[in-house]
Amino acid sequence: MPALAILRRDLKRYLRNPIRTALLFAMPLVMAAIFAVVFGGGVDEISIKVLLWDDDDSLLSMLAAGAASSDKAGRQLDVVPVGEEGLAMMDRGQASALVHIPAGFTDDFLAGRKTTIEVVKNPAERFLPQIVEEGAGIGASVLSATSRVFRPELEQIHGLMETESFPSNLAVAGLSSGVNSRLNGLQEIILPPVITLETVTIATDADEEAEDVGILAIFLPGLAVMGTLFLAQSATRDILRDREDGLLRHLLTAPVSPGDYLLGKCLSVVMVTAAGFALMTLAGAAMGVAWGPPLATAVLILATALAASGTLLFIMSLVGSERQGDTLTTIVIIVWSMLGGAFMPLDQMPGFLRPLSASTLVFWSTDAFNSLILRGGGLADILPNLGVLFTAGAVFLGTGTFLLGRRIRRGAI
Amino acid sequence: MIQIERLRKCYNELVAVDDISFDVHDGEILGLLGPNGAGKTTTISMICGVLQPDSGRVIVDECNIWVEPKKVKRQLGVVPQEIAVYEDLTARDNLSFWGSLYGLSGPELNHRINETLSRVGLADRAGDKVKTFSGGMKRRLNLCMGLLHRPKFLLLDEPTVGIDPQARLNILDVIREAAAAGTTVLYTTHYMDEAEQLCDRIAIIDHGRILALGTLPELTRRAGEAEVLRLTGPLNDESVRERLAAIPGTRILGLGEDSAVLAIESGGPGLLEILPRVLDADLGIEDVSIQRPNLQSVFIALTGRELRD
């Protein structure tokens, strides 16, 4: 049967070009992995390397360094004590920033003299040095406010530190009493705070589930659908290439009708697309994505492959050349993928775009996968999606085949 | 036998094939000779059933190709002008696919593939991808695809375009062998030497019309010339034309910037009489060559111009 011979030939062409085939199949997986790396890690994963050059070596600077190395801050800050060699390290780009506490900093602070904390930023980095600068700025503001509010007490402390002898009990008691009365005075102003900030993360059931299934499971279905569309694009493009290279014309001199040829091509396109999607699914499973019930997943893969093949075949039947087909289908695939939720969860999209999503097969497929993976649904839950995908596939495949067949018979292909 | 009856094909205003009729007899090689754009490819496309004619019909062994396309196509082997092979497959893959379209499979298919590749000298490259082949090798593989199923009728559309002389000779030899084995061949070309050497009969086609059809001697007789004189010199002058036309027993076939083609008509004064008259006419002739009547002179006689690429 000629159609089967054409199918075998097409499959052989994929096997004879393993690198091209592997690249086609691997593209969505690579994209999904990139998405997972980019979006999967939180702020907790970020660590800012800061060099602390403490020329003062006094209690106050040690307290400041200790605060930066506290348990919570320590997860995000990697504070490395350095000397003057820190400047050379910054020249080599070995840290995001260097904080320099100058000699006499504590003395000046306690005496109420103007003093400075220097921050040297790494120009090769954009955001992390900015965070250090902002943090140092906040620290300086706190110290300035403290200096103004507790000025008498700080001067008292400074006086005590200047004396050679150990401070008397009376002096320490006087200092404590002063601080206490100062805090009492402030209590009415700062306590209780007029405004408090409470941060609450509102999570839907799906999000809670999503946290469990992992970020890859959120992005991979949409990207796999997009990858399937690109696979279908590559497979259907062959029809136009066959025409432009004279292969179709030659083929039709054999006992092969346009119908035989198109049937063979359709079988090949659907099979390659479905196989590609299935491979992506298996690779996703190997990376920890739980796809849901196997039967429902298999039917959904088939429906998506059919819809992708039909859509791309239909578009190819409308264009005049391979180049036109490539351009148009690439635009359609990218736009559909964006609208359909391949790049971002649908609920994150602007409201006015959401109704447009339903016009894309990416949406119907991705939504069904979300139902299986995130909401624990089964075959019955995705029946509407399957209906849309199978119908779109059949209609577009039929229309595309009819239009291409007519063009071949008229000699336009 | 292939019978072509009043075939006509137009592309909008352009008449590509204009009401042509001819037969290709069993076992013969019929050449369809004409310049590029003469209508050769359009004719062969209609004969092999990939292009529907506006009118007329093609009968192959008493079957109309547009009524029983698959039955007729099983008997045809077509070698197209463009190299129609899958470059990312091996030579064997290409032939295996092509053979399967004609119902060949298993050991028989393998035997045919080996046999055909050997005939064109590609047996040692059977397992190589076609993209590694030279142009001549691809042409020979193209020919293999037309011969693999041992067709009764072989249609070749300029199968030697753009290849080296050695590959060309190989292709012509294979076609002769096929014809000797009983295959009926329709061969289109714009190379006169190929048509002269290969074809039993030749149809000269130009602007979609068959201008003449017959064996080489029949065609040259029809042109009515014994020899052709090709003159070189500053001949593009009205007075020169008048003096050339005044030489009895000759006919001007063509007149260019610095050349003229003069036919010596059969039945008149012979070459030995005419040549001195031409040289004595004081035309400023720098060189003279004498050609025996050939397809070039026939084509010039029929169209008033030379057959060029």
Interface residues (C-beta under 8 A of the other chain):
Chain A: P2 A5 R8 R9 K12 R13 R16 N17 D245 G246 L247 R249 H250 L251 L252 T253 A254 P255 V256 S257 R409 G411
Chain B: S45 C48 G49 V50 L51 Q52 P69 K70 K73 R74 L76 V78 P80 E82 I83 A84 V85 Y86 D88 L89 T90 D93 F97 W98 S100 L101 Y102 K129 M145 L155
